[in-house]
Amino acid sequence: MANGKVINTITDYMNDDTRVSPAERERINFEVALIGKKIEARERKGLSQRALAEISGVKQPAIARLESLNATPQIDTLFKVLHPLGYTIEIVPLREKPSGV
């Protein structure tokens, strides 16, 4: 219990700014979404991790670590695995939240 707040769920933990900063929360949410989309794209193409490893040049254990969120991917690794799946990465401006939200 930090600052008198009871933490019962991962959502409680993630939304507690004394434990997870807004920037860190954004990074975690991005990684989870990115890897989820990558897995969906791989499965949609009917590729196993091993097949993706063969066409991307990234070793299968590295792909497994990436997909299980046990490793933070390097940018070059992301490009290598996303390209054969028909995807890339781009930087876009943050959407501004409407006032009062």
C-alpha positions in Angstrom: 0.0 0.0 0.0 1.6 3.3 -1.2 0.3 6.6 -0.1 -2.6 4.9 1.7 -4.0 3.5 -1.6 -5.1 -0.1 -1.7 -4.0 -1.9 -4.9 -6.2 -4.8 -5.8 -5.8 -5.1 -9.5 -3.2 -4.5 -12.2 -5.4 -1.6 -13.4 -5.2 0.0 -9.9 -1.5 -0.4 -10.0 -1.1 1.0 -13.6 -3.4 4.0 -12.8 -1.5 5.0 -9.7 0.9 7.8 -10.7 3.0 7.2 -7.6 3.9 3.7 -9.0 3.7 4.2 -12.8 4.3 7.5 -14.4 2.1 8.6 -17.3 5.0 8.3 -19.7 5.8 4.8 -18.5 2.1 3.9 -18.7 2.1 5.1 -22.3 5.2 3.0 -23.1 3.7 -0.1 -21.6 0.4 0.3 -23.4 2.2 0.9 -26.6 4.3 -2.2 -26.3 1.3 -4.4 -25.4 -0.7 -3.0 -28.4 2.3 -3.2 -30.8 3.1 -6.8 -29.9 -0.6 -7.8 -30.0 -0.9 -6.4 -33.5 2.3 -8.1 -34.6 1.0 -11.5 -33.3 -2.4 -10.9 -35.1 -0.6 -10.1 -38.4 1.7 -13.2 -38.1 -1.3 -15.4 -37.4 -3.4 -13.8 -40.2 -0.6 -14.6 -42.6 -0.6 -18.2 -41.3 3.0 -18.0 -40.2 4.5 -19.8 -37.2 7.2 -18.0 -35.2 9.7 -20.3 -36.9 8.5 -19.4 -40.4 8.6 -15.7 -39.5 12.2 -16.2 -38.2 13.2 -17.7 -41.5 11.8 -14.9 -43.6 12.8 -12.0 -41.3 16.3 -13.2 -40.3 15.4 -12.8 -36.6 15.9 -16.0 -34.6 12.8 -17.8 -33.4 13.7 -17.5 -29.7 13.9 -13.7 -30.1 10.5 -13.6 -31.7 9.1 -15.7 -28.8 10.6 -13.4 -26.2 9.2 -10.4 -28.1 5.7 -12.0 -28.3 5.7 -12.9 -24.7 6.8 -9.3 -23.7 9.9 -10.7 -22.1 12.1 -8.4 -24.1 11.8 -4.9 -25.2 12.4 -5.0 -29.0 15.1 -2.9 -30.7 13.9 -0.7 -33.5 15.8 -2.7 -36.2 14.3 -5.9 -34.9 10.8 -4.5 -35.2 11.4 -3.4 -38.8 12.8 -6.9 -39.6 9.8 -8.8 -38.3 7.1 -6.3 -39.3 8.2 -5.9 -43.0 7.5 -9.5 -44.0 4.1 -9.1 -42.4 3.3 -6.0 -44.5 3.7 -3.4 -41.7 6.0 -0.6 -40.7 6.3 1.9 -37.8 5.7 5.6 -37.9 5.7 8.5 -35.5 2.4 10.4 -35.3 1.4 13.3 -33.1 -0.5 12.6 -29.9 -4.2 13.3 -30.2 -5.3 16.1 -28.0 -8.0 15.2 -25.5 -11.1 17.4 -25.7 -11.3 19.8 -22.7 -13.3 18.5 -19.8 -12.2 14.9 -20.4 
